[in-house]
Amino acid sequence: MPVLPDPSPLEMPIQSLHEQPCRFGRPFRPVTEPSNITLRRLLVIGGSMVLSAYAAYEMNNVLNSTGASVLGWVILVLFVFLFCWISLAFTSAVAGFISLLRQGGLGLGIHAKGPQPELKGRTAVLMPTYNENPFMVMAGLEAIYESLYECGRIESFDFFILSDTTDPDIWLTEEAAFLEFRKKTHGAERIFYRRRTNNTERKAGNIAEWVKRFGGAYDYMLTLDADSVIDGSLVVRMVAAMDTHPTVGLIQSLPVIVNGNTVFARLQQFAGRVYGPLIAHGIAWWHGAEGNYWGHNALIRTQAFAEQAGLPTLPGRKPFGGHILSHDFVEAALMRRGGWAIHMVPGLSGSYEESPPSLTDIAIRDRRWCQGNLQHAKVIPTKGMHWISRLHMMMGIGSYVTSPLWLIFLLVGIMISFQSHFVRPEYFGSERRLFPHWPQVDPVLAKYMFIATMVVLLVPKVLAYIALLFDRPLRTGCGGWLAAGCSVVLETLIGGLLAPVAMLIQTSHVISILSGQDSGWNTQRREDGGLNLKEVIRSYWGFTVFGLIVGFGTWEVSHSLFLWMTPVLLGLLLAIPLVYGTASRPWGLWLKKKKLLLIPEEVNPPPVLRLQWAAREEVKGCKIGNAFEIFKHAEGVSTVHKEALGPERQRGEPINPDLLVGLLKLEESASLQEAQIKLTKKEKAAIFTVKEGIELVARIPEKLQDPLEPHLALAENIEIPSSAHN
């Protein structure tokens, strides 16, 4: 079977952010929009504004006795902004709690149970991959394939591995794994592989290139990440909903984090499994048809995507200019701008992903997301964009900007205490008055404000736990009500200690991006092998020093201030053991054994996860091979590789110096063993992109033969009579 199907081009024009879009007769308000959506938004957003206004009034009373001062006004403004942020999460969580109890989160006529519906359209399952472990990627795809096969709907789906891999050894291993995937599933007629030579625009460009080449043959595309697994039944129901509602452009599922073994990954997956549905139900309830796209585990109408989601290049230099990094938010906003409905269906289960194994790994990924979200400042003014889509982007920016704002808020609070300790107060001022003014913060009211803020922060977790008590499968899967309650407390304590560390990490990200540093594109580490203690010390000693300085300063000024700052100071002082300990796999498995941070998918694994685990077990010992050896010896790889080659360079196109140097080094090598030593990784990858290069690889021997080897081989075959030994 061919490596790729016949091309079916689909035009995907670049969208202008400064002109109104063409909606092709579609109304701006989708027909799938809930009729009471205005009331829902009024309750959530209006409720948040009322809470924030009351909190601002009380906070002003707390600071009012000090009189007007620059620091007082700064801390009041910061408090109001930050409280608005957490109060919106609070009111949205309350809405999610009601939706959960009413078993909502579906819509679009979708039923969580019942017979599998018939499908009309064809769907492409797209797996973009960038220097990932091919065996793990194929194991996830195999699970999805088998799940769809068991649903009896596999004939409606094709699978595409869309490689942006730059490492030549991983690239050739991908091709071998792709052939094995075809062989195991007997699905050669619906499993395809394509690698881009030039991976411009990263994942967004990868998907867009597929749409332009093959999108015309498919009604829908299911976008995945390298760690994605999704149940066939869920996919079938989403496709059926698309068939029934021709104005829906995208349906986003709710991915649940699974397969976590380290403490950190288990914290993430427990929080996502218990609190995640509450949050997702809440935002789905008031977002309506103006939902969002998270870049994976979502079903997209190919026509809608091609018509409206062609991303422009942002003006200016990096990090704010150039290609859009956090493309998913923008693609959803542009499709919605074009009259297509964007929905989330958190009421359907069966969508899964994995978490990075440590805070360090998630920080690396978070750096790229931070830059992408800050880029959205240039996208928010887009003409014709729905105000909810603008709100999505502002909230995405706020998720990172709030970290430096929290830090400034804490530092300003400390500065006010320093001021009251070292600066002599003015009791009478310039005006004549009968009684002196005693400037001091009201400690009782300050305590009540702190308690109120903690309530707003923690109530969503309490509501999620209450919802768990009413959900028997979830309650049982988390180890019962007591174990689940202990897990909530444990997650809250460790999460609270890690919060100041994460705050400083995100603050450093924002500062580095604002100073003009680009994040680049690094491969994500997914293995849970733990962290090197020396590396952790080198990366986090500054957090401990900062905590010591702040702790010493607050203790010297005010013991009560020191006690108020204790949660933050503890997190900073314990940064090194916290990061190192939470990256531990043995401790994570010990917690699992004690039924802490347990999730239902571990107690009663769904079929698609069992399929994934079985596929992973089969390739457990497989490792990335050498590109030269794979090309020479792996069955079928050389044929597939030749067929998958991109178009030859045309006259006038840019010259690849790595290719020219690589070909010269290869020609001058007496063996591939010698070439392996001479070639850089980029040069080695380049020679595999052209016919001339792979012909050289096929012709050159792997290693030079030792002149003594034929004689040694002959000697080994000579039988020596037993009498000769005497």
For each residue, the residues with C-beta under 8 A, 3 or more apart:
1: 182 188 189
2: 5 192 643
3: 192 193 194 640 643 644
4: 192 193 194 214 644
5: 2 8 158 192 214 217
6:
7: 213 214
8: 5 213 214 215 216 217 218
9: 212 213 215 216
10: 211 212 214 215 216 302 303 306
11: 212 306
12: 208 211 212 215 305 306 307 309 310
13: 307 310
14: 310 311 312
15: 21 308 309 310 311 312 334
16: 19 312
17: 312 379 381 382 383
18: 382 383
19: 16 383
20: 383 384
21: 15 308 334 337 338 384
22: 338
23: 26 27 28 338 339
24: 307 338 339
25:
26: 23 30 247 338 339 340
27: 23 30 31 339
28: 23 339 386
29: 33 289
30: 26 27 33 247 248 289 339 340 341
31: 27 245 247 341
32: 107 108 245 247 248 289 341 343
33: 29 30 37 288 289 341
34: 37 40 107 288 289
35:
36: 39 40
37: 33 34 40 41 286 288 289
38: 41 42
39: 36 42 43
40: 34 36 37 43 44 95 285 286 288
41: 37 38 44 45 46 286 388
42: 38 39 45 46
43: 39 40 46 47 91 95 286
44: 40 41 47 48 88 91 92 95 282 285 286
45: 41 42 48 49 88 91 286
46: 41 42 43 49 50
47: 43 44 50 51 87 91 94
48: 44 45 51 52 84 87 88 90 91
49: 45 46 52 53 84
50: 46 47 53 54
51: 47 48 54 55 83 87 90 91 456
52: 48 49 55 56 80 83 84 87
53: 49 50 56 57
54: 50 51 57 58
55: 51 52 58 59 79 80 83 87 449 452 453
56: 52 53 59 60 76 79 80 83
57: 53 54 60 61
58: 54 55 61 62 445 448 449 452
59: 55 56 62 63 76 79 80 83 449
60: 56 57 63 64 76
61: 57 58 64 442 445
62: 58 59 441 442 445 446 449
63: 59 60 66 72 75 76 441
64: 60 61 67
65: 438 439 440 441 442
66: 63 69 72 416 420 439 440 441
67: 64 72 437 439
68: 72 73
69: 66 72 73 419
70: 73 74
71: 74 75 412 415 416 419
72: 63 66 67 68 69 75 76 416
73: 68 69 70 76 77
74: 70 71 77 78 408 412
75: 63 71 72 78 79 409 412 413 416
76: 56 59 60 63 72 73 79 80
77: 73 74 80 81
78: 74 75 81 82 405 408 409 412
79: 55 56 59 75 76 82 83 409
80: 52 55 56 59 76 77 83 84
81: 77 78 84 85 405
82: 78 79 85 86 402 405 406 409
83: 51 52 55 56 59 79 80 86 87 453 456
84: 48 49 52 80 81 87 88
85: 81 82 88 89 398 402
86: 82 83 89 90 453 456 457
87: 47 48 51 52 55 83 84 90 91 456
88: 44 45 48 84 85 91 92
89: 85 86 92 93 279 460
90: 48 51 86 87 93 94 456 457 459 460
91: 43 44 45 47 48 51 87 88 94 95
92: 44 88 89 95 96 279 282 283 286
93: 89 90 96 97 278 279 282 459 460 463 464
94: 47 90 91 97 98 282 459 463
95: 40 43 44 91 92 98 99 281 282 285 286
96: 92 93 99 100 277 278 279 280 281 282 283 285 463
97: 93 94 100 101 278 281 282 463 464 466 467
98: 94 95 101 102 285
99: 95 96 102 104 105 281 282 284 285
100: 96 97 103 104 105 277 278 281 467 471
101: 97 98 467 470
102: 98 99
103: 100 347
104: 99 100 107 281 284 285 347
105: 99 100 277 280 281 284 285 345 346 347 348
106: 110 111 112 345 347 348
107: 32 34 104 110 284 343 345
108: 32 241 244 245 248 251 343 345
109: 241 244 245
110: 106 107 237 238 240 241 345 347 348
111: 106 114 237
112: 106 237 347 348 349
113:
114: 111
115:
116: 151 152 153 233 236 237
117: 236 237 240
118: 240
119: 123 153 156 236 239 240 243
120: 219 243
121: 156 218 219 220 239 242 243
122: 156 157 158 217 218 219 220
123: 119 156 157 158 218 219 220 221 222 235 239 299
124: 157 158 159 160 210 214 217 218 220 221 222 302
125: 141 144 157 158 159 160 221 222 224
126: 160 162 207 210 221 222 223 224
127: 137 140 141 159 160 161 162 224 226 228
128: 162 163 164 203 206 207 223 224 225 226
129: 132 134 137 161 162 163 164 165 174 226
130: 163 164 165 166 199 202 203 226 521 523
131: 165 166 167 170 523
132: 129 136 137 165 170 226 523 526
133: 136 137 170 526 624
134: 129 137 138 170 173 174 176 177 178 624
135: 138 139 173 177 616 619 622
136: 132 133 139 140 226 227 526 616 619
137: 127 129 132 133 134 140 141 161 174 177 226
138: 134 135 141 142 161 177 178 180 181 615 619
139: 135 136 142 143 612 615 616 618 619
140: 127 136 137 143 144 224 226 227 228 229 612 615
141: 125 127 137 138 144 145 159 161 181
142: 138 139 145 146 181 184 185 611 612 615
143: 139 140 146 147 229 608 609 611 612 615
144: 125 140 141 147 148 159 224 229 230 232 235 608
145: 141 142 148 149 154 159 185 187 191
146: 142 143 149 150 185 611
147: 143 144 150 151 231 232 233 607 608 611
148: 144 145 151 153 154 157 232 235 236
149: 145 146 152 154 185 232
150: 146 147 232 607
151: 116 147 148 154 232 233 236
152: 116 149
153: 116 119 148 156 157 232 236
154: 145 148 149 151 157 187 190
155:
156: 119 121 122 123 153 239
157: 122 123 124 125 148 153 154 190 235
158: 5 122 123 124 125 190 191 192 218
159: 124 125 127 141 144 145 187 190 191 192
160: 124 125 126 127 192 193 194 210 214
161: 127 129 137 138 141 174 178 191 192 193 194
162: 126 127 128 129 194 196 206 207 209 210
163: 128 129 130 171 174 193 194 195 196
164: 128 129 130 195 196 199 202 203 206
165: 129 130 131 132 170 171 174 195
166: 130 131 171 199 681 682 685
167: 131 170 171 681 685
168: 171 172 627 681 684 685 688
169: 172 173 624 625 626 627 630
170: 131 132 133 134 165 167 173 174 624
171: 163 165 166 167 168 174 175 195 627 685 688
172: 168 169 175 176 625 627 630 631 634 637 641 688
173: 134 135 169 170 176 177 624 625 630
174: 129 134 137 161 163 165 170 171 177 178 193 195
175: 171 172 178 179 193 630 634 637 640 641 644
176: 134 172 173 179 180 625 630 634 637
177: 134 135 137 138 173 174 180 181 619
178: 134 138 161 174 175 181 182 191 193 640
179: 175 176 182 183 634 635 636 637 640
180: 138 176 177 183 184
181: 138 141 142 177 178 184 185 191
182: 1 178 179 185 186 187 188 191
183: 179 180 186
184: 142 180 181
185: 142 145 146 149 181 182 191
186: 182 183
187: 145 154 159 182 190 191
188: 1 182 191
189: 1
190: 154 157 158 159 187
191: 145 158 159 161 178 181 182 185 187 188
192: 2 3 4 5 158 159 160 161
193: 3 4 160 161 163 174 175 178 640 644
194: 3 4 160 161 162 163 210 644
195: 163 164 165 171 174 644 646
196: 162 163 164 199 205 206 209 646
197: 646 689
198:
199: 130 164 166 196 202 205 206
200: 205 323
201: 204 205 206 208 311 323 327
202: 130 164 199 205 206 323 325 521
203: 128 130 164 206 207 295 327
204: 201 207 208 311 323 324 327 331
205: 196 199 200 201 202 208 209 323
206: 128 162 164 196 199 201 202 203 209 210
207: 126 128 162 203 204 210 211 221 223
208: 12 201 204 205 211 212 309 310 311
209: 162 196 205 206 212 213
210: 124 126 160 162 194 206 207 213 214 215 221
211: 10 12 207 208 214 215 221 302 305 306
212: 9 10 11 12 208 209 215 306
213: 7 8 9 209 210
214: 4 5 7 8 10 124 160 210 211 217 218
215: 8 9 10 12 210 211 212 218 221 302 305 306
216: 8 9 10
217: 5 8 122 124 214
218: 8 121 122 123 124 158 214 215 221 302
219: 120 121 122 123 242 301 302 303
220: 121 122 123 124 239 242 299 300 301 302
221: 123 124 125 126 207 210 211 215 218 299 300 302 305
222: 123 124 125 126 230 235 298 299 300
223: 126 128 207 295 296 297 298 300
224: 125 126 127 128 140 144 228 230 296 297
225: 128 228 295 296 297 353
226: 127 128 129 130 132 136 137 140 524 526
227: 136 140 353 354 526
228: 127 140 224 225 255 296 297 352 353
229: 140 143 144 258 352 353 608 609 612
230: 144 222 224 234 235 253 297 350 351 352 608
231: 147 234 235 349 350 351 606 607 608
232: 144 147 148 149 150 151 153 235 236 608
233: 116 147 151 236 237 350
234: 230 231 237 238 253 348 349 350 351
235: 123 144 148 157 222 230 231 232 238 239 299
236: 116 117 119 148 151 153 232 233 239 240
237: 110 111 112 116 117 233 234 240 241 348
238: 110 234 235 241 242 251 253 299 345 348
239: 119 121 123 156 220 235 236 242 243 299
240: 110 117 118 119 236 237 243 244
241: 108 109 110 237 238 244 245 248 251 345
242: 121 219 220 238 239 245 248 251 299 301
243: 119 120 121 239 240
244: 108 109 240 241
245: 31 32 108 109 241 242 248 341
246:
247: 26 30 31 32 339 340 341
248: 30 32 108 241 242 245 251 301 340 341 342 343
249: 300 301 304 305 308 335 336 338 340 341 342
250: 291 293 298 299 300 301 304 305 332 335 340 341 342 343
251: 108 238 241 242 248 298 299 343 344 345
252: 291 292 293 294 297 298 342 343 344 345
253: 230 234 238 297 298 299 344 345 346 348 350 351
254: 276 277 280 344 345 346 348 349 351
255: 228 294 296 297 351 352 353
256: 269 272 273 276 349 351 352 353 599 601
257: 260 265 268 269 272 273 352 353 354 355
258: 229 269 352 353 354 599 601 602 609
259: 265 354 609
260: 257 265 266 268 269 354 355 357 528 588
261: 265 266 357 528 585 588 589 592
262: 265 266 357 358 528 530 582 583 584 585 587 588
263: 266 267 494 581 582 583 584 587 588 591
264: 267 268 355 356 357 358 359 362 582 583 588
265: 257 259 260 261 262 268 269 354 355 356 357 528 588
266: 260 261 262 263 269 270 588 591 592 597
267: 263 264 270 271 491 494 495 582 597
268: 257 260 264 265 271 272 355 362
269: 256 257 258 260 265 266 272 273 355 597 599
270: 266 267 273 274 478 487 491 597 598 599
271: 267 268 274 275 276 491 495
272: 256 257 268 269 275 276 355
273: 256 257 269 270 276 277 474 478 599 600 601
274: 270 271 277 278 464 465 468 474 478 484 487 488 599
275: 271 272 278 279 460 461 464
276: 254 256 271 272 273 279 280
277: 96 100 105 254 273 274 280 281 346 464 467
278: 93 96 97 100 274 275 281 282 460 463 464 467
279: 89 92 93 96 275 276 282 283 460
280: 96 105 254 276 277 283 284 344 346
281: 95 96 97 99 100 104 105 277 278 284 285 346 347
282: 44 92 93 94 95 96 97 99 278 279 285 286
283: 92 96 279 280 286 287 291 292 344
284: 99 104 105 107 280 281 287 291 343 344 345 346
285: 40 44 95 96 98 99 104 105 281 282
286: 37 40 41 43 44 45 92 95 282 283
287: 283 284 290 291 292 344 388
288: 33 34 37 40 291 343 388
289: 29 30 32 33 34 37 336 341 342 343
290: 287 336 342 386 388 389
291: 250 252 283 284 287 288 332 342 343 344
292: 252 283 287 328 329 332 342 344 392
293: 250 252 298 300 328 329 331 332 342
294: 252 255 297 298 328
295: 203 223 225 298 327 328
296: 223 224 225 228 255 353
297: 223 224 225 228 230 252 253 255 294 351 352 353
298: 222 223 250 251 252 253 293 294 295
299: 123 220 221 222 235 238 239 242 250 251 253
300: 220 221 222 223 249 250 293 304 305
301: 219 220 242 248 249 250 304 305 340
302: 10 124 211 215 218 219 220 221 305 306
303: 10 219 306 307
304: 249 250 300 301 307 308 309 335 338 340
305: 12 211 215 221 249 250 300 301 302 308 309 331 335
306: 10 11 12 211 212 215 302 303 309 310
307: 12 13 24 303 304 338
308: 15 21 249 304 305 334 335 337 338 340
309: 12 15 208 304 305 306 330 331 334 335
310: 12 13 14 15 208 306
311: 14 15 201 204 208 323 324 327 330 331 334
312: 14 15 16 17 324
313: 321 322 323 324
314: 320 321 322 323 324 375 378 379
315: 321 378
316: 320 321 322 378
317: 320 321 322 516
318: 321 322 516 518
319: 322 371 374 375 513 516 517 518 519
320: 314 316 317 374 375 377 378
321: 313 314 315 316 317 318 378
322: 313 314 316 317 318 319
323: 200 201 202 204 205 311 313 314
324: 204 311 312 313 314 327 330 372 375 379
325: 202 368 369 371 372 375 519
326: 329 330 369 372 373 375 376 396
327: 201 203 204 295 311 324 330 331 372
328: 292 293 294 295 331 332
329: 292 293 326 332 333 373 376 392 393 396
330: 309 311 324 326 327 333 334 376 379 393
331: 204 293 305 309 311 327 328 334 335
332: 250 291 292 293 328 329 335 336 342 389 392
333: 329 330 336 337 379 382 385 386 389 390 392 393
334: 15 21 308 309 311 330 331 337 338 382 385
335: 249 250 304 305 308 309 331 332 338 340 342
336: 249 289 290 332 333 339 340 341 342 385 386 389
337: 21 308 333 334 382 384 385 386 389
338: 21 22 23 24 26 249 304 307 308 334 335
339: 23 24 26 27 28 30 247 336
340: 26 30 247 248 249 250 301 304 308 335 336
341: 30 31 32 33 245 247 248 249 250 289 336
342: 248 249 250 252 289 290 291 292 293 332 335 336
343: 32 107 108 248 250 251 252 284 288 289 291
344: 251 252 253 254 280 283 284 287 291 292
345: 105 106 107 108 110 238 241 251 252 253 254 284 348
346: 105 253 254 277 280 281 284
347: 103 104 105 106 110 112 281
348: 105 106 110 112 234 237 238 253 254 345 351
349: 112 231 234 254 256 606
350: 230 231 233 234 253 606 608
351: 230 231 234 253 254 255 256 297 348
352: 228 229 230 255 256 257 258 297 601 608 609
353: 225 227 228 229 255 256 257 258 296 297
354: 227 257 258 259 260 265 526
355: 257 260 264 265 268 269 272 362
356: 264 265 361 362 364 365 524 525 526
357: 260 261 262 264 265 361 525 526 527 528 529 583 585
358: 262 264 361 362 531 579 582 583
359: 264 362 363 498 501 502 505 578 579 582 583
360: 363 364 531 536 539 579 583
361: 356 357 358 364 365 524 525
362: 264 268 355 356 358 359 365 366
363: 359 360 366 367 502 505 509
364: 356 360 361 367 368 522 524 525
365: 356 361 362 368 369 524
366: 362 363 369 370 505 506 509
367: 363 364 370 371 509 512 519
368: 325 364 365 371 372 519 520 521 522
369: 325 326 365 366 372 373
370: 366 367 373 374 400 506 509 510 513 519
371: 319 325 367 368 374 375 509 513 518 519
372: 324 325 326 327 368 369 375 376
373: 326 329 369 370 376 393 396 397 399 400
374: 319 320 370 371 377 397 400 510 513 514
375: 314 319 320 324 325 326 371 372 378 379
376: 326 329 330 372 373 379 380 393 396 397
377: 320 374 380 397
378: 314 315 316 320 321 375 381
379: 17 314 324 330 333 375 376 382 393
380: 376 377 385 390 393 394
381: 17 378
382: 17 18 333 334 337 379 385
383: 17 18 19 20
384: 20 21 337
385: 333 334 336 337 380 382 389 390
386: 28 290 333 336 337 389 390
387: 390 391
388: 41 287 288 290 391 392
389: 290 332 333 336 337 385 386 392 393
390: 333 380 385 386 387 393 394
391: 387 388 394 395
392: 292 329 332 333 388 389 395 396
393: 329 330 333 373 376 379 380 389 390 396 397
394: 380 390 391 397 398
395: 391 392 398 399
396: 326 329 373 376 392 393 399 400
397: 373 374 376 377 393 394 400 401
398: 85 394 395 401 402
399: 373 395 396 402
400: 370 373 374 396 397 403 506 509 510
401: 397 398 404 405 510
402: 82 85 398 399 405 406
403: 400 406 407 502 503 504 505 506 507 510
404: 401 407 408 506 507 510 511
405: 78 81 82 401 402 408 409
406: 82 402 403 409 410 503
407: 403 404 410 411 503 504 507
408: 74 78 404 405 411 412
409: 75 78 79 82 405 406 412 413
410: 406 407 413 414 565 568
411: 407 408 414 415
412: 71 74 75 78 408 409 415 416
413: 75 409 410 416 417
414: 410 411 417 418 550 553 554 557 561 565
415: 71 411 412 418 419
416: 66 71 72 75 412 413 419 420 441
417: 413 414 420 421 554 557 558 561
418: 414 415 421 422 553 557
419: 69 71 415 416 422 423
420: 66 416 417 423 425 439 440 441
421: 417 418 557 558
422: 418 419
423: 419 420
424:
425: 420 438 439
426: 429 437 439
427: 436 437 438
428: 431 432 433 436 437
429: 426 433 437
430:
431: 428
432: 428
433: 428 429 436 437
434:
435:
436: 427 428 433
437: 67 426 427 428 429 433
438: 65 425 427
439: 65 66 67 420 425 426
440: 65 66 420
441: 62 63 65 66 416 420 446
442: 61 62 65 445 446
443: 446 447 560
444: 447 448
445: 58 61 62 442 448 449
446: 62 441 442 443 449 450
447: 443 444 450 451
448: 58 444 445 451 452
449: 55 58 59 62 445 446 452 453
450: 446 447 453 454 564
451: 447 448 454 455
452: 55 58 448 449 455 456
453: 55 83 86 449 450 456 457
454: 450 451 457 458
455: 451 452 458 459
456: 51 83 86 87 90 452 453 459
457: 86 90 453 454 460
458: 454 455 461 462 492
459: 90 93 94 455 456 462 463
460: 89 90 93 275 278 279 457 463 464
461: 275 458 464 465 488 492
462: 458 459 465 466
463: 93 94 96 97 278 459 460 466 467
464: 93 97 274 275 277 278 460 461 467 468 488
465: 274 461 462 468 469 484 485 488
466: 97 462 463 469 470
467: 97 100 101 277 278 463 464 470 471
468: 274 464 465 471 474 475 478 481 484
469: 465 466 475 481
470: 101 466 467
471: 100 467 468 474 475
472: 475 476
473: 476 477 600 604
474: 273 274 468 471 477 478 600
475: 468 469 471 472 478 480 481 484
476: 472 473 479 480 600 603
477: 473 474 598 599 600 601 602 603 604
478: 270 273 274 468 474 475 483 484 487 598 599 600
479: 476 482 483 484 487 595 596 598 603
480: 475 476 483 484 595
481: 468 469 475 484 485
482: 479 485 486
483: 478 479 480 486 487 595 596 598
484: 274 465 468 475 478 479 480 481 487 488 598
485: 465 481 482 488 489
486: 482 483 489 490 596
487: 270 274 478 479 483 484 490 491 596 597 598
488: 274 461 464 465 484 485 491 492
489: 485 486 492 493
490: 486 487 493 494 596 597
491: 267 270 271 487 488 494 495 597
492: 458 461 488 489 495 496
493: 489 490 496 497
494: 263 267 490 491 497 498 578 582
495: 267 271 491 492 498 499
496: 492 493 499 567 571
497: 493 494 500 501 567 570 571 574 578
498: 359 494 495 501 502 571 578 582
499: 495 496 502 503 571
500: 497 503 504 547 567 568 571 572
501: 359 497 498 504 505 540 543 571 572 575 578 579
502: 359 363 403 498 499 505 506
503: 403 406 407 499 500 506 507
504: 403 407 500 501 507 508 543 546 572
505: 359 363 366 403 501 502 508 509
506: 366 370 400 403 404 502 503 509 510
507: 403 404 407 503 504 510 511
508: 504 505 511 512
509: 363 366 367 370 371 400 505 506 512 513
510: 370 374 400 401 403 404 506 507 513 514
511: 404 507 508 514 515
512: 367 508 509 515 517
513: 319 370 371 374 509 510 516 517 519
514: 374 510 511
515: 511 512
516: 317 318 319 513
517: 319 512 513
518: 318 319 371
519: 319 325 367 368 370 371 513
520: 368
521: 130 202 368
522: 364 368
523: 130 131 132
524: 226 356 361 364 365
525: 356 357 361 364
526: 132 133 136 226 227 354 356 357
527: 357
528: 260 261 262 265 357 583 585 588
529: 357 585
530: 262 583 584 585
531: 358 360 535 536 579 580 583
532: 535 536
533: 536 537 580
534: 537 538
535: 531 532 538 539
536: 360 531 532 533 539 540 576 579 580 583
537: 533 534 540 541 576
538: 534 535 541
539: 360 535 536 579
540: 501 536 537 543 544 575 576 579
541: 537 538 544 545 576
542: 545 546
543: 501 504 540 546 547 572 575 576
544: 540 541 547 548 572 573 575 576
545: 541 542 548 549
546: 504 542 543 549 550 572
547: 500 543 544 550 551 568 569 571 572 573 575
548: 544 545 551 552 573
549: 545 546 552 553
550: 414 546 547 553 554 565 568 569 572
551: 547 548 554 555 562 565 569 573
552: 548 549 555 556
553: 414 418 549 550 556 557
554: 414 417 550 551 557 558 561 562 565 569
555: 551 552 559 562
556: 552 553
557: 414 417 418 421 553 554 561
558: 417 421 554 561 562
559: 555 562 563
560: 443 563 564
561: 414 417 554 557 558 564 565
562: 551 554 555 558 559 565 566 569
563: 559 560 566
564: 450 560 561
565: 410 414 550 551 554 561 562 568 569
566: 562 563 569 570
567: 496 497 500 570 571
568: 410 500 547 550 565 571 572
569: 547 550 551 554 562 565 566 572 573
570: 497 566 567 573 574
571: 496 497 498 499 500 501 547 567 568 574 575 578
572: 500 501 504 543 544 546 547 550 568 569 575
573: 544 547 548 551 569 570
574: 497 570 571 577 578
575: 501 540 543 544 547 571 572 578 579
576: 536 537 540 541 543 544 579 580
577: 574 580 581
578: 359 494 497 498 501 571 574 575 581 582
579: 358 359 360 501 531 536 539 540 575 576 582 583
580: 531 533 536 576 577 583 584
581: 263 577 578 584 587
582: 262 263 264 267 358 359 494 498 578 579
583: 262 263 264 357 358 359 360 528 530 531 536 579 580
584: 262 263 530 580 581 587 588
585: 261 262 357 528 529 530 588 589
586: 589 590
587: 262 263 581 584 590 591
588: 260 261 262 263 264 265 266 528 584 585 591 592
589: 261 585 586 592 593
590: 586 587 593 594
591: 263 266 587 588 594 596 597
592: 261 266 588 589 595 596 597 598 602
593: 589 590
594: 590 591
595: 479 480 483 592 598
596: 479 483 486 487 490 591 592
597: 266 267 269 270 487 490 491 591 592
598: 270 477 478 479 483 484 487 592 595 602 603
599: 256 258 269 270 273 274 477 478 602 603
600: 273 473 474 476 477 478 603 604
601: 256 258 273 352 477 604 605 606 609
602: 258 477 592 598 599 605
603: 476 477 479 598 599 600
604: 473 477 600 601
605: 601 602 609 610 613
606: 231 349 350 601 609 610
607: 147 150 231 610 611
608: 143 144 147 229 230 231 232 350 352 611 612
609: 143 229 258 259 352 601 605 606 612 613
610: 605 606 607 613 614
611: 142 143 146 147 607 608 614 615
612: 139 140 142 143 229 608 609 615 616
613: 605 609 610 616 617
614: 610 611 617 618
615: 138 139 140 142 143 611 612 618 619
616: 135 136 139 612 613 619 620
617: 613 614 620
618: 139 614 615
619: 135 136 138 139 177 615 616 622
620: 616 617
621:
622: 135 619
623:
624: 133 134 169 170 173
625: 169 172 173 176 629 630 634
626: 169 629 630 676
627: 168 169 171 172 630 631 684 688
628: 631 632 672 675 676 697 702
629: 625 626 632 633 634 702
630: 169 172 173 175 176 625 626 627 633 634 637
631: 172 627 628 634 637 638 641 688 694 697 698
632: 628 629 638 672 697 698 702
633: 629 630
634: 172 175 176 179 625 629 630 631 637
635: 179
636: 179 639 640
637: 172 175 176 179 630 631 634 640 641
638: 631 632 641 642 694 698
639: 636 642 643
640: 3 175 178 179 193 636 637 643 644
641: 172 175 631 637 638 644 645 688 694
642: 638 639 645 691 694
643: 2 3 639 640
644: 3 4 175 193 194 195 640 641
645: 641 642 689 690 691 694
646: 195 196 197 689
647: 650
648: 690 691
649: 653 655 656 690
650: 647 653
651:
652:
653: 649 650
654:
655: 649 660
656: 649 659 660 686
657: 660 661
658: 661 662 680 682 683 685 686
659: 656 662 663 683 686 687 689 690 693
660: 655 656 657 663 664
661: 657 658 664 665 683
662: 658 659 665 666 679 680 682 683 684 686 687 693
663: 659 660 666 667 687 690 692 693 696
664: 660 661 667 668
665: 661 662 668 669 675 678 679 683
666: 662 663 669 675 679 687 693 696 697 700
667: 663 664 696
668: 664 665
669: 665 666 672 674 675 678 700
670: 674 700 701 704
671: 674 675 700 701 702 703 704
672: 628 632 669 675 676 697 700 701 702 703
673: 676 677 702 703 704
674: 669 670 671 677 678 704
675: 628 665 666 669 671 672 678 679 700
676: 626 628 672 673 679 684
677: 673 674
678: 665 669 674 675
679: 662 665 666 675 676 683 684 687
680: 658 662 683 684
681: 166 167 168 684 685
682: 166 658 662 685 686
683: 658 659 661 662 665 679 680 686 687
684: 168 627 662 676 679 680 681 687 688
685: 166 167 168 171 658 681 682 688 689
686: 656 658 659 662 682 683 689 690 693
687: 659 662 663 666 679 683 684 690 693 694 696 697
688: 168 171 172 627 631 641 684 685 693 694 697
689: 197 645 646 659 685 686 693
690: 645 648 649 659 663 686 687 693 694
691: 642 645 648 694 695
692: 663 695 696
693: 659 662 663 666 686 687 688 689 690 696 697
694: 631 638 641 642 645 687 688 690 691 697 698
695: 691 692 698 699
696: 663 666 667 687 692 693 699 700
697: 628 631 632 666 672 687 688 693 694 700
698: 631 632 638 694 695
699: 695 696
700: 666 669 670 671 672 675 696 697
701: 670 671 672 704 705
702: 628 629 632 671 672 673
703: 671 672 673
704: 670 671 673 674 701
705: 701 709
706: 709
707: 710
708: 711 712
709: 705 706 712 713
710: 707 713 714
711: 708 714 715
712: 708 709 715 716
713: 709 710 716 717
714: 710 711 717 718
715: 711 712 718
716: 712 713
717: 713 714
718: 714 715
719:
720: 724 725
721: 724
722: 725 726
723: 726
724: 720 721
725: 720 722
726: 722 723
